[in-house]
Structure formats: C-alpha cells, structure tokens
Amino acid sequence: MSEVSQFDTVTKAETTPDTPQPFAELGMKDDEYARVREILGRRPTSAELAIYSVMWSEHCSYKSSKVHLRQFGEKAPETDALLVGMGENAGVVDVGDGYAVTFKIESHNHPSYVEPHQGAATGVGGIVRDILTMGARPVAVMDALRFGPADAPDTQRVLPGVVSGISFYGNCLGLPNIGGELGFDAGYSGNPLVNALCVGVMKHGDIKLAQAPGPGNHVILFGSTTGPDGIGGASVLASATFDDESQAKRPSVQVGDPFMEKLLIECSLELFAKDLVVGIQDLGAAGVSCATTELAAGGTGGMRVELDRVPLRDHRLTPEEILMSESQERMMAIVEPGKLDDFLATCAKWDILASVIGEVTEVTEEEAARGGRLVMTWHGETVVDMPPRTASDEGPVYERPLARPDDLDGLQADDPTELERPSTDAQLREQVLRVLSAPGICDPAWVTEQYDRYVLGNTVLANPHDGGMIRITDDGDRGVALATDGNGRYTRLDPYAGTQLAYAEAYRNVAATGARPLAVTNCLNFGSPEDPAVMWQFSESAKGLADACLQLGTPVTGGNVSFYNQTGSTAINPTPVIGVLGVIEDVHNRLTSSFSHSDEGAKIFLLGETREELGGSAWADIVHGHLGGLPPQVDLVAEASLGEVLADGADNGLLASAHDLSDGGLAVALAESSLRGGVGCEVKLGEEPFLALFSESAGRAIVTVRADAEGAFGELCARHGVPATPIGIVGGTDLALTHANGEIRIGLAELRTAHESTLPQIFNASR
C-alpha cells in the first residue's frame, strides 16, 4: 500500500475485517455497530464510523424519542397556516400579507456547563443558523434558562458565563433578545438548562430546504474554516450522562465568532435573493457529517466529496476529525454549475471563504433502494462509501422500557394543604415579600439588561412583559408575539398535566400581549432515556403536549429533545420548555403588563376561577421547601376562551393592560404590574386572602379595563364564558390588599427593593 494510504480506506476496511474499532468510546452500542457492519457489508472505515457515531447519537437521531414524537404529526391539527412542518431545520408558518415566520428552540445544556460562555454563545449561533437556513432573516432571539440555587458556587461560575455568552453573541449579531425565562432549583445543580430560540421572517416564496437535487450541481462549503473545536460535541456531550470527568470535555465545546456569523447571514441572504442556491444546510451538531448526509438524503441520494478541499484551520486533522468537527459559522450549499461564479463572487464580496468540495451524483436504482450513495475521498483514496439515508433517516429507533416512578404516588399524596399558612396580616405580608424576592420570581433585570432588546428598531414588547413582540416589517403594522414557559415542579408531579400547563402558560402569555396563538415549538429536557422512569415521564409529556396542541389548534412545527440531563444517577426534574408563537394584525393594539398612571382609577378584573391549588406552587417551594400534591387542573377550553377575550379586548381597545397569573399567583402578578408601571393598586381579596394571593390555578389573568369600556368588556367575557371579577382599581403608591378581617399595605419603594435587589446582591457580590 502506498505511503499516502496509511489512513483507513474502504479498501483497507474490506481486507481487515477484524481490526478493533473504538465504537464504544464514540457512544455506539454493540448492536448499533453490528448494524453498521450489516449495512456496509464490511467493517466501517474510521471516517464512516465517525459519521454513524454522531448521526446516530441521541442528540442527532432522536433514537429514544422518535416513537413518542411521531404523535406531534399524527395528532397535528388541520391548519392552512403550516407551510413547513417537522423534519426540516425549523418550522414555517403563514402570518398573513404574504409573509411567513420560522421559529425554533434548541438546547445547549451540557456545553454550557462545561464552558459556560462559549457553550451558550454557540447555542445562540446554532439556532440563528437554523433559521437562516430556511431562507429567513433572523429578527429576534429568546432564551429559557435554569440553574441550581442562585447562591451556590456552581451557579456563581455557570450563570455569569452563560449570560455573557448569550449577550455577546446576540448583541454582536445585532439581534434583539425579547424574552424568555430564568429559573433556579437545586435539581439543576451541575446540569443547567440553556435553551435558545430564534425567529425569522421571509416571504412565502423565499423558503429554502435541506436538499441536494440535480446531479452535476456543486457542493460548496462556505464560512469559517474547520478546526478541532467541538469534535464529537453532539455525541460526547449531549448524548451522555454528566459525571466528575465532564470538565475534561472542554475540547468538545465549540468556539463562536459572531462577527463572522453576521457576515455569513448577510452573504446567505444575498445568495438567496439572487436565487443562487437550490439547497442549503448549516453545519451545527455533527458538522460535515450531518450536512452531507442530510443534503444527499433530501435530494437524489448521491454525492461525492473530496475532503482535501475542506479549508482547515489545523492541517493535522484526520478525515474523521474533519467529519466530526463542529466548528461554528459554516454552511453548505448546493449550486448549479451556471451559477457558480456568481455564488463565489457574492461570497468574496462579503469576505466569506467558499470552496467547492464535491458534487451531486446520479444513483442507480439499486443504490437508491439502499439509501443512496455518499462517497468521500482523502488524498485521492476513498474513505467513505455509504448510503447517506442510513445515517440521516434510518438510524436506530428504540422503544425504551417505561415505568411510572416509584416515588410518584408518595409525592402526589404529600399534599401542601397541610403546610402551615400565615395566620396574621404581618405573616402574610412577609410571605408576599419573601416570594416576590426569591430567585426565579424576582426581577431578572440583572440578566436581561445585559441583552439588547431594541436593536433593529422593530421590538414592540420585550422583558419584562408576558411575551416578546416583533413587528415583522419596517413599514407595516403586523407583528408576531412569542413566549416560552416550563415548570419542572409541575411536570415532576404529573408530566402529562405539567406539560399541558407549560403549554397553557405560554399560550396565555402570548394572548396577554393581544396576539392570537398560532403554532408551537418545544425543547424537551429530561434525564437519561435508559432510565424507565425518565422515559415514562417523557412519554407522558409528549402525549400531553400533542393532545393539547390538537385541542387548541396549534401545530408543533419542530423542536429539540435533550436527554441525559442528570449528574450521575440524579436526573433533573423533567422540564419541557414550550414556545408559542402568535400573530397580531396591528402592533399598536398590543397590551403591556404594566399598570399605568394614565389609567389611574381604572378597574382591575380577575379573569378565570381561583381554586385551592398549591401543589408544586412557588409558595410551597419558597416558604416551605416543599414539593408534593398535584399541580393545578388543566382546562384547555377555558384557556382558549381566555385567549379570545384577551385578543378581542386588545383588538377593540377595551383593555389598558393584561398580565397572566402563574408562578406566585395573584400576589406576584399585582406586584409586577404595579412595579412595571410605577403606580400602585387597591385590591379586595375576599374571605380567604391567603388562597387569593398564592393559589396557582391556571387559566387566569388580571386586566385593567378602560373606563368607557366596562360594559362592552363584560359582554365580551359573557360571550366567551370567562368569569370576570372586579377586584380593585389602579392608583396610589402602595400595593394595598384588603380582606374581610384586615389589610396588607406595602409601599412601592419597599416592594421594588424586595423584587429588584436579589440577583444584583448575589451576583455582583460574587464578582
């Protein structure tokens, strides 16, 4: 064999069938490796093994979740709004006037623990490229974050780095961060959740797909060079349980360059506008392995690639390392020969490196039946010869064992109704302040003010309001609103109902802006799929979301599953994060969550029914450290009716503000609305002030009604069957809460100190 063929070629693989291979170290099981050998009819080369190991990883193949995710399609509601559904880089929905919106949420949990700044930054970069790949201009980002206790040393290390990574990358790209969540719980110690969402806007005709049609078309890699950063990131970090050696996996974390990504965005959009590409894919998890196999599988099924042509940052990289590298800011395009010069000239204009690395090929009927044919060479010799669909679409599918958690009956029986409740107004006052100042409930401005919320000039709503809202064009009034929500306590107590509650809260938050909910994305964060209890939680959660979306007519457009979120044998609370997108025809009608001085004297109405529901509540958790009982009841019909009232009330100018009730109940909602507008309120709590303040019954919101609209609003609520109870008025400088036997009065200055000082005290002190 010649000197240049000392690496592992197909010829060598055919003649050395017994050569040991490190498949287990790459995360493959014995039976998976055996199946690869069966597909190929020989042992894989090192390069082929690299491709299958990353493409069949949990992160890329969804091998443990596919059987449950299918119901999002099987139960999908009928709607003309869905233009592109699951299976592409992101879903696309029609938002009217010839415009479409694409949005998606994904996780970067494990990398953000190992290297917080770069892990979070590249999470933003990756989701932005997913949106760009659909042919859209990215217009906004959001993030849903969960950490361990705020004052824990681990959180002191991880949170500032994650926040700096998100702000650095998003701010450099010039994308507004319009919302999200910030939560703290001991269960996330050592395993934070960093879920990033991006939304983009396009015309209907601008939609691009991940496909490689047209034999003879060029395969072009453009963007950054390929280096050793992120090698094996998808399989090494995102598809394995954390342990004490996790910190040693720093090489598996990608390194981002937002300035290169900004150039890549503008270059790609010009390429799209000039109609210079027929297929496009970003290089995220699994890098070249993913882009080539998915593009080939989505087209004719044939592709030939010369790995020597891949521009390298480190020329010592082997073929398998090139294939597994997750270097950021890279894209792969399929380009017709007649448009090659224009493509390369456009890239040169933006100072983007572009290299032709291969071409689309014909496949025979026999090859097509086997899943196509992907051939890759290195130094003139073949190192990959495989059917690409077997890697991208035909990976292993597991029906993991399911078992209801052994401790669940005991948890549900441990009802919080027996917990000691405040018996005096002084105690009630103290607990209002205690809940309001707790990390996860308190003002997240220490985090969110590090993000630019208004760059690009089309932000209509952003933190701290219930949802973010973007005007979709510079010269139009149409907008979209988004919200993400999830409650791990609820889902731990009942994964089916807990997931529906997360969906309902996001749906309600979007409606509270005045928008009408239209579609859903999700990021499902769970422990190890090899644990039957975790898989039972996952199956119940997926079923709950599918059933809820079917009932309320909002299709799941895509999303992400993140397994192995646990440290050792301790899994996080199951945390499905649900993103809902809604449409508003005129952003001038949007609602904020703030009481306003201009509306002093306006009546405050509580919409919905309040019941004794404290299971998984913020009060039980913060005041007593308790988790038990059942979460609040789910009434999706009531949620839909409430959404109609809020959207109609906004459209018709009946409402001055709206704020949903969720964590912390009425106490937190009233305090937040008062603080956000700088004006107090006077509210009557009735006979049971404790339950009135801290119950977390779902399907509720507080609204302020314009003085001349009370009659019309009452008719609107009656028409939709939504209970509307007048509870007080806007005005004054206190949060004044009266009840049958007394009064609680907290000045706005004291309220603000409690709500706003927690995170600065914790994290500024740690610097």
PEWO-V418497 format. One record per residue. N is the residue number from 1. SS is DSSP state (helix for helix, strand for strand, loop for the rest). PSI is psi in degrees with one decimal (999 if undefined). Layout:
n	ss	psi
N	SS	PSI
N	SS	PSI
This chain:
n	ss	psi
1	loop	140.1
2	loop	165.1
3	helix	-35.1
4	helix	-5.1
5	helix	26.3
6	loop	-16.8
7	loop	175.2
8	loop	104.8
9	loop	168.9
10	helix	-39.3
11	helix	-44.4
12	helix	-38.9
13	helix	-36.7
14	helix	-29.2
15	helix	-6.9
16	loop	65.9
17	loop	-22.2
18	loop	8.9
19	loop	123.7
20	loop	141.8
21	loop	144.3
22	loop	49.4
23	loop	-36.2
24	loop	-39.1
25	loop	-24.3
26	loop	7.2
27	loop	8.7
28	loop	143.6
29	loop	164.0
30	helix	-44.7
31	helix	-29.4
32	helix	-43.3
33	helix	-40.7
34	helix	-36.0
35	helix	-37.5
36	helix	-43.6
37	helix	-35.7
38	helix	-41.9
39	helix	-44.7
40	helix	-20.0
41	loop	18.5
42	loop	177.7
43	loop	151.1
44	loop	153.0
45	loop	169.5
46	helix	-37.7
47	helix	-41.5
48	helix	-39.7
49	helix	-38.9
50	helix	-44.5
51	helix	-50.6
52	helix	-36.5
53	helix	-40.5
54	helix	-37.4
55	helix	-26.4
56	loop	7.1
57	loop	159.7
58	helix	-40.1
59	helix	-38.9
60	helix	-32.7
61	helix	-16.0
62	loop	37.3
63	loop	-26.9
64	loop	-14.3
65	loop	-15.2
66	helix	-43.5
67	helix	-24.5
68	helix	-32.5
69	helix	-22.5
70	helix	-28.3
71	helix	-18.3
72	helix	-30.9
73	helix	-42.0
74	helix	-33.1
75	loop	12.6
76	loop	132.3
77	loop	150.4
78	loop	126.7
79	loop	141.5
80	loop	-8.1
81	loop	-25.6
82	strand	114.8
83	strand	-37.9
84	strand	125.3
85	loop	-153.8
86	loop	150.5
87	loop	-23.3
88	loop	-177.4
89	loop	-31.4
90	loop	156.8
91	strand	157.6
92	strand	133.9
93	strand	148.2
94	strand	127.7
95	strand	10.3
96	strand	161.3
97	loop	26.5
98	loop	3.0
99	strand	152.3
100	strand	154.5
101	strand	137.5
102	strand	138.4
103	strand	153.2
104	strand	152.4
105	strand	139.9
106	strand	164.0
107	strand	150.3
108	loop	53.6
109	helix	-58.8
110	helix	-45.3
111	helix	-31.1
112	helix	-18.3
113	helix	-43.5
114	helix	-46.0
115	loop	86.2
116	helix	-47.7
117	helix	-54.0
118	helix	-36.0
119	helix	-45.0
120	helix	-40.3
121	helix	-46.7
122	helix	-20.9
123	helix	-41.9
124	helix	-47.3
125	helix	-39.7
126	helix	-43.4
127	helix	-31.0
128	helix	-41.0
129	helix	-32.7
130	helix	-42.0
131	helix	-43.3
132	helix	-39.6
133	helix	-23.8
134	loop	-4.4
135	loop	7.5
136	loop	155.5
137	strand	120.4
138	strand	134.3
139	strand	-14.7
140	strand	157.2
141	strand	160.6
142	strand	166.5
143	strand	143.8
144	strand	116.7
145	strand	140.7
146	strand	134.6
147	strand	170.1
148	loop	-173.1
149	loop	137.4
150	loop	-33.3
151	loop	7.0
152	loop	143.9
153	helix	-37.9
154	helix	-41.1
155	helix	-35.6
156	helix	-31.2
157	helix	-45.1
158	helix	-48.3
159	helix	-49.7
160	helix	-36.6
161	helix	-42.2
162	helix	-46.7
163	helix	-41.5
164	helix	-35.1
165	helix	-44.6
166	helix	-47.3
167	helix	-41.5
168	helix	-52.2
169	helix	-48.0
170	helix	-42.2
171	helix	-39.7
172	helix	-34.4
173	helix	-18.0
174	loop	36.2
175	loop	128.6
176	strand	139.1
177	strand	109.5
178	strand	3.8
179	strand	-168.9
180	strand	-151.1
181	strand	158.7
182	strand	117.7
183	strand	157.3
184	strand	136.2
185	loop	143.9
186	helix	-27.5
187	helix	-17.8
188	helix	6.3
189	loop	127.2
190	loop	-4.3
191	loop	72.3
192	loop	158.8
193	strand	124.3
194	strand	96.5
195	strand	123.0
196	strand	136.3
197	strand	144.2
198	strand	148.9
199	strand	141.3
200	strand	160.2
201	strand	142.3
202	strand	168.7
203	strand	157.5
204	helix	-40.5
205	helix	-2.4
206	helix	-3.5
207	loop	131.2
208	loop	152.2
209	loop	158.6
210	loop	88.5
211	loop	154.7
212	loop	76.9
213	loop	168.2
214	loop	86.8
215	loop	135.6
216	loop	-15.1
217	loop	149.8
218	strand	146.3
219	strand	118.1
220	strand	129.8
221	strand	125.0
222	strand	151.1
223	strand	-142.6
224	loop	162.4
225	loop	166.6
226	strand	126.3
227	loop	-171.5
228	loop	-6.1
229	loop	138.5
230	loop	9.6
231	loop	121.2
232	loop	13.8
233	helix	-43.7
234	helix	-42.5
235	helix	-35.4
236	helix	-45.4
237	loop	-47.1
238	loop	-6.4
239	loop	33.0
240	loop	154.7
241	loop	140.9
242	strand	149.6
243	loop	-171.1
244	loop	-14.7
245	loop	4.4
246	helix	-36.1
247	helix	-22.6
248	helix	-5.6
249	helix	21.5
250	helix	-36.7
251	helix	-18.5
252	helix	-3.0
253	loop	130.2
254	loop	161.3
255	loop	128.0
256	loop	155.0
257	loop	91.7
258	helix	-26.2
259	helix	-38.2
260	helix	-40.3
261	helix	-36.4
262	helix	-44.2
263	helix	-40.2
264	helix	-39.2
265	helix	-51.8
266	helix	-39.0
267	helix	-46.9
268	helix	-42.7
269	helix	-35.0
270	helix	-39.3
271	helix	-41.9
272	helix	-44.8
273	helix	-31.9
274	loop	2.1
275	loop	49.0
276	loop	-1.8
277	loop	146.1
278	loop	-10.0
279	strand	148.4
280	strand	144.1
281	strand	137.8
282	strand	160.6
283	loop	100.2
284	loop	-118.6
285	loop	131.9
286	loop	-0.6
287	helix	-130.9
288	helix	-33.5
289	helix	-47.2
290	helix	-48.2
291	helix	-44.8
292	helix	-46.2
293	helix	-41.3
294	helix	-39.3
295	helix	-44.2
296	helix	-44.4
297	helix	-31.3
298	helix	-4.8
299	loop	-125.1
300	loop	-17.4
301	loop	0.3
302	strand	139.6
303	strand	142.4
304	strand	129.7
305	strand	136.6
306	strand	105.7
307	helix	-22.8
308	helix	-23.5
309	helix	-6.6
310	loop	119.6
311	loop	125.1
312	strand	143.4
313	loop	-22.1
314	loop	108.7
315	loop	2.2
316	loop	-5.2
317	loop	138.5
318	loop	166.8
319	helix	-43.1
320	helix	-33.0
321	helix	-37.0
322	helix	-41.8
323	helix	-31.3
324	helix	-14.0
325	loop	138.1
326	loop	34.5
327	loop	140.7
328	loop	176.1
329	loop	45.1
330	strand	146.2
331	strand	157.6
332	strand	130.9
333	strand	151.0
334	strand	122.6
335	strand	134.5
336	loop	146.4
337	helix	-39.7
338	helix	-13.8
339	helix	5.4
340	helix	-46.8
341	helix	-42.8
342	helix	-39.3
343	helix	-50.5
344	helix	-36.0
345	helix	-38.7
346	helix	-42.4
347	helix	-41.5
348	helix	-37.4
349	helix	-39.0
350	loop	8.7
351	loop	39.5
352	loop	124.6
353	loop	129.4
354	strand	132.8
355	strand	130.9
356	strand	116.9
357	strand	-3.4
358	strand	-166.2
359	strand	157.8
360	strand	139.0
361	loop	158.3
362	loop	152.9
363	loop	149.0
364	loop	166.5
365	helix	-39.4
366	helix	-43.4
367	helix	-40.6
368	helix	-40.0
369	helix	-28.9
370	helix	-7.5
371	loop	18.8
372	loop	-168.3
373	strand	119.4
374	strand	119.8
375	strand	132.5
376	strand	139.6
377	strand	158.6
378	strand	120.6
379	loop	37.1
380	loop	-2.6
381	strand	150.5
382	strand	122.4
383	strand	-13.1
384	strand	130.1
385	strand	95.3
386	strand	159.1
387	loop	114.9
388	helix	-31.3
389	helix	-26.1
390	helix	-23.4
391	helix	-41.2
392	helix	-36.6
393	loop	-16.7
394	loop	35.3
395	loop	178.5
396	loop	145.0
397	loop	119.2
398	loop	136.5
399	loop	84.6
400	loop	149.2
401	loop	143.2
402	loop	138.9
403	loop	124.7
404	loop	131.3
405	loop	136.6
406	loop	-30.1
407	loop	1.6
408	helix	-40.6
409	helix	-42.5
410	helix	-40.3
411	helix	-47.4
412	helix	-29.1
413	helix	-19.0
414	loop	72.4
415	loop	135.5
416	helix	-2.5
417	helix	-20.7
418	helix	-6.6
419	loop	149.0
420	loop	130.1
421	loop	158.0
422	loop	135.6
423	loop	-8.7
424	loop	163.4
425	helix	-35.6
426	helix	-42.5
427	helix	-40.6
428	helix	-43.1
429	helix	-45.5
430	helix	-38.4
431	helix	-30.5
432	helix	-47.6
433	helix	-35.8
434	helix	-44.5
435	helix	-42.6
436	helix	-27.1
437	helix	-2.1
438	loop	140.9
439	loop	137.4
440	loop	-25.3
441	loop	-34.9
442	loop	170.4
443	loop	123.4
444	loop	16.9
445	helix	-29.8
446	helix	-32.9
447	helix	-54.6
448	helix	-24.4
449	loop	-7.6
450	loop	-8.7
451	loop	144.0
452	loop	120.4
453	loop	-16.2
454	loop	-0.3
455	loop	149.0
456	loop	-20.9
457	loop	5.4
458	loop	11.0
459	strand	124.1
460	strand	-41.4
461	strand	146.4
462	loop	-174.8
463	loop	138.2
464	loop	17.4
465	loop	171.7
466	loop	-35.9
467	loop	160.9
468	strand	149.3
469	strand	136.1
470	strand	134.1
471	strand	131.0
472	loop	-16.4
473	loop	157.3
474	loop	-28.7
475	loop	14.8
476	loop	173.7
477	loop	-12.3
478	loop	142.4
479	strand	169.2
480	strand	145.7
481	strand	146.3
482	strand	148.9
483	strand	145.8
484	strand	141.9
485	strand	152.6
486	loop	145.8
487	loop	100.5
488	helix	-27.8
489	helix	-48.5
490	helix	-44.0
491	helix	-28.8
492	helix	-37.7
493	helix	-31.2
494	loop	97.3
495	helix	-32.9
496	helix	-55.7
497	helix	-37.8
498	helix	-39.0
499	helix	-40.3
500	helix	-33.6
501	helix	-38.1
502	helix	-44.9
503	helix	-45.7
504	helix	-37.9
505	helix	-42.8
506	helix	-41.2
507	helix	-45.9
508	helix	-39.0
509	helix	-39.8
510	helix	-44.7
511	helix	-33.0
512	helix	-14.3
513	loop	-10.6
514	loop	0.2
515	loop	162.0
516	strand	118.5
517	strand	138.7
518	strand	-39.1
519	strand	167.3
520	strand	142.0
521	strand	164.8
522	strand	152.5
523	strand	109.2
524	strand	105.2
525	strand	116.0
526	loop	172.9
527	loop	-152.2
528	loop	130.3
529	loop	-11.8
530	loop	-5.6
531	loop	115.4
532	helix	-31.9
533	helix	-40.1
534	helix	-42.3
535	helix	-31.0
536	helix	-44.3
537	helix	-44.1
538	helix	-45.1
539	helix	-40.3
540	helix	-39.3
541	helix	-47.3
542	helix	-42.0
543	helix	-42.2
544	helix	-42.9
545	helix	-44.6
546	helix	-44.1
547	helix	-40.7
548	helix	-43.0
549	helix	-37.2
550	helix	-44.4
551	helix	-38.0
552	helix	2.7
553	loop	30.0
554	loop	105.4
555	strand	147.4
556	strand	119.2
557	strand	-12.0
558	strand	-179.6
559	strand	-145.9
560	strand	144.3
561	strand	129.4
562	strand	106.0
563	loop	179.1
564	loop	28.5
565	loop	79.3
566	strand	158.4
567	strand	114.8
568	loop	-125.7
569	loop	2.3
570	strand	111.4
571	strand	154.3
572	loop	162.2
573	loop	137.6
574	loop	127.8
575	strand	80.4
576	strand	122.5
577	strand	120.9
578	strand	126.8
579	strand	129.5
580	strand	136.2
581	strand	136.4
582	strand	166.3
583	strand	139.5
584	strand	130.7
585	loop	-31.4
586	loop	110.4
587	helix	-15.6
588	helix	-16.5
589	helix	5.0
590	loop	153.6
591	loop	139.4
592	loop	171.7
593	loop	12.1
594	loop	134.6
595	loop	147.2
596	loop	144.5
597	helix	-32.7
598	helix	-13.1
599	helix	19.9
600	loop	133.5
601	loop	-12.5
602	loop	144.9
603	strand	142.3
604	strand	127.9
605	strand	139.3
606	strand	120.5
607	strand	135.6
608	loop	179.8
609	loop	138.4
610	loop	125.6
611	loop	171.2
612	loop	89.1
613	loop	101.4
614	loop	-0.7
615	loop	125.2
616	loop	12.9
617	loop	160.1
618	helix	-38.6
619	helix	-48.0
620	helix	-38.7
621	helix	-47.7
622	helix	-43.6
623	helix	-35.4
624	helix	-3.0
625	loop	34.9
626	loop	137.1
627	loop	115.3
628	loop	172.9
629	loop	-159.9
630	loop	146.2
631	loop	171.1
632	loop	154.8
633	loop	149.1
634	loop	128.5
635	loop	91.8
636	helix	-29.6
637	helix	-43.2
638	helix	-36.9
639	helix	-43.5
640	helix	-40.9
641	helix	-42.5
642	helix	-41.9
643	helix	-39.4
644	helix	-41.4
645	helix	-44.2
646	helix	-45.1
647	helix	-44.0
648	helix	-39.6
649	helix	-36.6
650	helix	-47.5
651	helix	-38.4
652	loop	7.7
653	loop	26.4
654	loop	-24.9
655	strand	144.9
656	strand	-25.9
657	strand	162.3
658	strand	142.1
659	strand	126.4
660	strand	159.1
661	loop	125.8
662	loop	-117.8
663	loop	124.7
664	loop	-7.6
665	helix	-150.4
666	helix	-35.6
667	helix	-48.1
668	helix	-41.0
669	helix	-45.4
670	helix	-43.2
671	helix	-44.5
672	helix	-44.3
673	helix	-38.6
674	helix	-46.5
675	helix	-37.6
676	helix	-28.9
677	helix	-10.6
678	loop	25.6
679	loop	144.1
680	loop	-167.8
681	strand	158.3
682	strand	120.4
683	strand	139.1
684	strand	127.2
685	loop	-13.4
686	loop	-156.9
687	loop	-27.7
688	loop	80.8
689	helix	-35.5
690	helix	-51.9
691	helix	-38.0
692	helix	-37.3
693	helix	-39.0
694	helix	-7.9
695	loop	145.1
696	loop	34.5
697	loop	138.0
698	loop	176.1
699	loop	32.5
700	loop	155.0
701	strand	156.7
702	strand	140.5
703	strand	152.7
704	strand	134.6
705	strand	133.6
706	loop	145.8
707	helix	-35.8
708	helix	9.5
709	helix	8.7
710	helix	-40.2
711	helix	-47.0
712	helix	-36.7
713	helix	-40.8
714	helix	-41.3
715	helix	-39.2
716	helix	-46.3
717	helix	-41.5
718	helix	-39.4
719	helix	-34.3
720	helix	1.4
721	loop	31.1
722	loop	118.7
723	loop	131.4
724	strand	110.9
725	strand	119.8
726	strand	125.6
727	strand	-9.6
728	strand	-166.9
729	strand	158.7
730	strand	137.7
731	loop	159.8
732	loop	-173.2
733	loop	15.7
734	strand	157.2
735	strand	100.5
736	strand	115.5
737	strand	111.2
738	strand	152.3
739	strand	-177.5
740	loop	-30.4
741	loop	11.5
742	strand	-163.4
743	strand	145.2
744	strand	128.0
745	strand	123.3
746	strand	121.1
747	strand	149.4
748	helix	-32.1
749	helix	-45.1
750	helix	-40.1
751	helix	-43.3
752	helix	-41.8
753	helix	-44.9
754	helix	-42.3
755	helix	-34.0
756	helix	-12.3
757	helix	-15.1
758	helix	-58.0
759	helix	-42.5
760	helix	-39.0
761	helix	-40.1
762	helix	-49.0
763	helix	-28.8
764	helix	-34.4
765	helix	-25.1
766	loop	-7.9
767	loop	999
